[in-house]
Amino acid sequence: MSVTQPGMHEEVVTFARVQTFDMPARAGRMALINLDNDLDHTRPSTFGSQGLDQINAALDQIQAMDDVAAIAITGKPFIFAVGADLSAIDTITSHAQALEIGRRGHDTFRRLGEMGIPTFAFVNGAAMGGGLELALHCDYRTVSSAIAAMSLPEVFLGLVPGWGGCYLLPNLIGPINALEVILTNSLTMNKQMTAADAKRLGIADTVLEPADFIEQSIQWAADVLTGTITVKRQKPDTGMWDMVISGARAQLDTRFHGALSAPYRALDLVAAAKSATRDQAFAAEDQALADLVMGDQLRASLYAFNLVQKRAKHPVGAPDAAAARPVTKVGVVGAGLMASQLALLFARRLQVPVVMSDIDQPRVDKGVAYVHAEIDKAVAKGKMSTDKAARLTALVSGTVDMSAFADCDFIIEAVFEDLASKKQVFAQLEAIVAPEAILATNTSSLSIAAMAQHLTDPQRVIGFHFFNPVAVMPLLEIARTSATDDVTLATAFAISKKLNKSAVLVADAPAFVVNRLLTRFLGEITKAVDEGTPIAVADRALEPLALPMSPFTLLGLVGPAVALHVSQTLAAAFPDRFYVSPNLAKVVQAGKRSIMIANGTGGQVVDPEVAAMCDTGSIVLTEDEVRERAVDALADEARRMLDEGVVAAAQDVDLCMILGAGWPFADGGLTPYLDRSGAAVKVTGARFLPAGIASVPS
Ligand SMILES: NC(=O)c1ccc[n+]([C@@H]2O[C@H](COP(=O)([O-])OP(=O)(O)OC[C@H]3O[C@@H](n4cnc5c(N)ncnc54)[C@H](O)[C@@H]3O)[C@@H](O)[C@H]2O)c1
């Protein structure tokens, strides 16, 4: 799947070349279509208009031959095909045009499956989206055990598998397995199947070794044609079909509350696949595809996909990597929740010695023990060899003696979120470490310039804000102060890359991007509750945004105490906009760790003890009113952040919200949602992005 920048569409043609030969075992002549865009494997073959022409021409050519017993289709090295050329979507401006794209794909692909002779897909490499659908149009599929990716990622992107997938797959493998691929995998950050998964699910008829995959596939096809091998197909049981669909619909409702179009459209198509004819089903897929292509959720998703694929890999504002200093030993000050996760990450990814410190030996021991236990878990799960584990374990040590940092070239502090403590740590470090060693802070909200204020070399100080859980969250906010020099910054970006994090350059402003925006909107939610709106109503208010979790679930995850602390820091910086909830303070004082509790049926309800301790007013807002306040506040805050230069562009705000808070692709992160909901214009007088970048051009 490939997406290019809006307006820059030029199709890379995938050629479909035909060769014919006699199969072994006197199975007859085979016509083998080879899909190849004649570029290396880093540029996978996709289907645009000319690519579909190529397949049609290949089928014309085969049709004109009178001695072909079977057709097979395969790809170039490492790639079968990765589906539609999504870069063309920017050029689609009408529903009719969108419908036509669906029809052309269907007409072409079904021709292959309806040639009247057996058809085989030799899935030699990555098969995604339309690539996998093309394989589904064939009668049989061989799959290489070495395939790196196999999926129907459409729903993840805001589409449906619309070139046959929603009909052919459930009719091949049943609705349960089909939904695993179409919905579950796709909605689990676009999870890919292995060849073994494809076999288990019934997509692959056989899995063959990569070394002589094509030869073995031809032999296998010949065996099928001569009857040596029989492929048993069982018609899916339609008795369970409706029940499976309603179970899946209930799951979607719990997660998305009807807010995302694509998963529901895909589910409707799979539901209809039970009894629809092929013509009806393909027409319905065309319709769904066209509706989604002409919707803002897909356009925002493609924008988000582009940010994650491109902007995240080439961070704006990163100096030339050549200026970066090598890092041969890392120091981590603190051995608490974040520090111990950081120590593990640095050791794992940089493979250099990492030393941790804390204020007493038991805390040090606890931090080091956490790292060692995580390494042991990786071994137990078969994710790490015992050799590697032994090496990593030896790399991580702990001490209460800060002189152990003397030979570190990068030291990150993750002590309590308290300015005086952090200043003291930096002052101590400056007296110990080499002059060129970099001093980083994992602060969530404090001023880095203030931390560095009394140092001799404030130019080596930088913010390195990770998100919890560190191993899972891809974002790293790299915060430079006005004093931070380019070598420090270049080293920070180089380290981030090695850590496999996506870095966004931010200014040294209170709480940077993600926490500032989350705190501003959570402030509106807690304020609504304090004023009198029931907690459950306020908690449901953001459902139309399809956020990864409700506001009070988020508050529980962050921890009420941490959330309160950050709101206090931000309220001190911006007292007119940030709200500190007295009820939240009470919840913290009562030692409550969450606001919502499990209801026993997979959902959540307000903890009655929390509800009982809250003093509330008499202004009761509706969900819509709460949402309007929260969304308006986000628009206001995002605009201020851009005006203050906290990040270079709205795209960086979105990247931060996608990678640091898991905000949905369908909202484009944040600013595309603010534009399309009208909040941006209403509150700030202008859109964040020009129309057409993350929305359907009007
Ligand atoms: N918890 C999160 O989700 C999260 C996420 C991002 C950033 N952060 C930031 O990371 C930092 C640490 O947070 P945490 O949640 O890991 O806290 P934590 O309380 O779990 O750990 C802090 C540790 O620092 C130790 N410490 C305090 N002063 C010290 C000193 N002078 N020298 C050595 N050790 C000292 C404490 O004993 C404690 O073990 C904070 O700045 C916080 O804002 C936290």
The ligand as a Gaussian input file, in Angstrom:
#p B3LYP/6-31G(d) Opt

LIG

0 1
 N        4.582000       8.080000      35.263000
 C        4.394000       8.449000      34.019000
 O        3.454000       7.999000      33.354000
 C        5.345000       9.418000      33.386000
 C        5.332000       9.579000      32.001000
 C        6.233000      10.464000      31.403000
 C        7.110000      11.164000      32.208000
 N        7.096000      10.996000      33.565000
 C        8.057000      11.762000      34.350000
 O        9.119000      10.904000      34.744000
 C        9.624000      11.318000      36.010000
 C        9.578000      10.157000      36.974000
 O        8.252000       9.729000      37.122000
 P        7.889000       8.300000      37.711000
 O        6.466000       8.095000      37.433000
 O        8.882000       7.311000      37.223000
 O        8.098000       8.548000      39.262000
 P        8.460000       7.494000      40.389000
 O        8.013000       8.115000      41.664000
 O        8.003000       6.131000      40.065000
 O       10.029000       7.466000      40.375000
 C       10.850000       8.523000      40.802000
 C       12.087000       7.913000      41.426000
 O       13.066000       8.928000      41.550000
 C       13.741000       8.676000      42.769000
 N       14.438000       9.894000      43.178000
 C       13.932000      11.010000      43.712000
 N       14.920000      11.910000      43.902000
 C       16.059000      11.330000      43.502000
 C       17.428000      11.749000      43.450000
 N       17.776000      12.939000      43.881000
 N       18.331000      10.892000      42.953000
 C       17.981000       9.680000      42.528000
 N       16.701000       9.236000      42.558000
 C       15.770000      10.049000      43.031000
 C       12.655000       8.241000      43.694000
 O       13.168000       7.598000      44.848000
 C       11.829000       7.346000      42.809000
 O       12.288000       6.023000      42.856000
 C        8.800000      12.523000      36.406000
 O        9.458000      13.677000      36.013000
 C        7.516000      12.338000      35.633000
 O        6.856000      13.547000      35.386000
 C        6.241000      10.138000      34.170000

